[in-house]
Amino acid sequence: RHTRCSRDWSSDVCSSDLDDAIRWLAAATTHGSTDAMVWAELGRLVGKTEPERADQALARALALAPASADVRVRSGAQHVRRGCATDALSTLAPLTTVPSDLRFEFYQVIASARRIQGEFQLAADAAAQVLEAARTPVEIEFARDFVRQVSTPPGVTALVTGTLIDMDCLPDAPILTIQGPAGQVRLQLDDRRRVVVAGGGSVDLDCGRQQRAVTAGYATGDAPPGTHGRVRYLDFRPR
């Protein structure tokens, strides 16, 4: 009694029957259903509004059908919604082959996970697979928008993943100090309007010492003296 707005994994049910669908699926699980797709569909439908319930439903679906590509794609999508890229990729890793009818959703999850990790080239490669798998005009339009969404933020030529340890609020522009694997990276926050923040929102930081996990993308050309570049991308989401 329910339909998906499109074939992308993040869609909600289009019809007004969403609540009825959730109640029907919940009743089936309460009565001990061992149908993995019942649990997986419940997890998908409540993924945005009740993430913990979705996690539990999808974990049950995966336990019932660990070899199901459909279940793994839905579970991976939920990990992406939670910002857990590593979990999403590890969930999909056992799939050595992907059915043609799932490739559209599968590569969306891969691309989104790579985007969260700041691996923009890998994200772009996966997004190209989404476009290749698109069949209908609606899917093609969605895929073209999706390709643009996961592409590298404007100006980013290098990335560092580590810990933001300090923001020095100098008169001209703040300097972020990030402790990365190869040492400290100093980046000037010269124009907050030009910084893409993963997950949406704006740059909101206090001056002084910090202790926040971060992936930062920056422009290395014309780096201000004493810095490695200018901030163009920030991702504070957990991995």
N, C-alpha and C positions, 0 to 999 in steps of 0.2 A: 504493500500500500504506500510505499514511498519511492521516490526517485532521486537521483543525484542531479544537481544543477548542471554539471558537466562532468567530464571524465577525469578532472583533476582531483587529487586525493584530498585537498583541503575544502572541497565543496560541502555545503550543508544540504539537507533535504530541501527541495524547492517547495513542495506542497505544504499545505497547512496541517498535514497529517504527522508532522514531526513528533509531537508529544505522544500521539497514539502509537507511532512506530516504536518509540522508546519504551512506552509502557508494555507493549506486546513483547518486545525482546527481553525486557527486564523480567516479565512474568515467566518467560521460557527459561531464563537462566535460574530464576528462583526455584523452579520446579525440576532443576537438575539437568538441563539440556546438555548433551555432549556433542552438539553440533558446533564445531569451531567457528563457522561463519556467523552463527547467531551471536556468539560472544564478540567476534571481530566487528560485526556491524554495530553492535551496541557501543563498543569502544569508539568507533568512528563517529557515531552520531553525538556522543557526549564529550568528544575530545576537546572542544573549545570551552565548553561551559563547566564541565566537571572532570578536570584532568586526572585527578587521583582515581576516580571511578573508571575512567577510560583506561588508565594504566593497568588496573586490576583485571578488567575485562579482556584486554588484549594479551596480558600475560597468560590468562586462562586459555584463550584461543591458541596461543603459541604452544602451550603445553599439550593441548589436544591434537594439534596438527602442526608439528614442527617443520614438516617438509612442504607445507602449503605456501606457495609464492604469494598468494593473495593475502594471507594472514601476515606474512612477513612485511609486505609492503605497507599494510595498514599500521602495523606496529612501528615500523620505521618512521612513518609519517607522524605518529604521535610523539616519538622522540624528538623529531624536528620541531614540532609545536612547542615542546618544552625547552627547546634550545640545546638539546643534548645530541650534538652531531656525532660524537664518537659512538654512542649507543645506537644511533640510527644506522650508521655504516656497518657496525658489527652485526646488527640484526639482519641486514641484507647480504652480508658477505657469503653465507652458505649457498646463496642462489647462483649456481653455475650457469643455469639457463633461465631466461625469463620469457614466459609465454607472451606472444605478440599482443594479446589484449591487455596486458599489464605494463607494457613497456612505457606507455605514456605517463602513468603514475610512478612507476619505478624510477625513471630518470629524473622526475621532479624531486623525489626524495633525495636522490644522490646529489643533484645540483644544489638543493637547498642546504644540505648538510655541509657540502664543500664550501658553500658561501659563508655559512656560519663560522667555519674554521679559517676563513680568509684565504682559501685556496682558489683564487678566482679563475685561474686557467682551467683547473679541473672542473670547477662549477660551470664554466662556459662550455666545456666539452660535453658535459652531461646535458646541459640545456639544449645543445644542438641535437642530441638524441631525442629530446622531448619533441622538438619541432619535426624531426624525421618521423616520429611515431604518430604525429597528429594526422587525423583522417578527415574530420568534418570541418567546415568553415569556422565553426565556433572554436574547435580545438586549435586550428591553425592560428586564429587571432590570439587566443590565449597564449599559445606557445611563443609567438613573436614577442608579446609583452613580457613573458617570462624570461626569454633570452636577454632582453634589455635589463630586467631587474637584477639578474645575477651577474651581469658583467662587472668588470672592475670599476670601482668608483673613479670619477674623473681625477686625473693627476697622480694616482697611486703608481709608484714605480718600485717600491720596496715594502716589505712587511716585517714586523717584529712581534713575536708572541712572548710575553713574560709578565712582569709585575710592575705596575705603575707605582713608583716609590716616592715621587715628589712632583709638585707643581709649583714652580717659582714664578710668582706673579710680577714679572718685570714691568716697568712702565710702558714699554712699546708693545709687548705681547708675551703671554705666559710661556714658560718652557716646561715641557713634560719630561721627566726622567724615567725611563723604563729599563728595568733590569732584565735583560734578555739572556739567552743561552751563551752568547759570545761576549757578554759584557754590557755596559750601560749604553743606552741610546738616548740622546737628547733631541727633542723635537719641539719646534716652535709652533704654538697655536696662534697662527697669524690672522686667521679669519674663520670664526666659528660657523659662519653661513656656508662655507665651502666644505665642511666636515660632514661626511655621511656617518650616521650612527646606526649600527646594526640593530635591527628590531624596531627602528623608528625613534622619534624623539629628537632631542637636541643635546648638545654638550652641556653638562651640568656638573661642574667640579669645584671644590673648595681649594683655596690656596694651602700650601704647606705639605707636610708629610702625608703619604698615602700608603695603602696596602691593598691594591686591587688587581686581580688578574685581568689582563687586557691583550687584545691583538690590535696593533696600530698599523695603518697603512699610511705611507708618507711619500711626498715628492722630494726626490733627492737633488733635482736640478736647482741651482741658485739657493743652496742651503745657507741660512743666516750664519754668520761667524759663530763658532763654538757649538754648532748643532749638526745633526745628520740630515735634517730636512724639515719640511713643513707638514703638519698633520692634515690628512685628508680623509681618514677613516678610523673609527674607533668601535671596538666590540668588547663590551664588558660582560657578555653573557657567559654562563658556565659551560664547560665542555665535559 
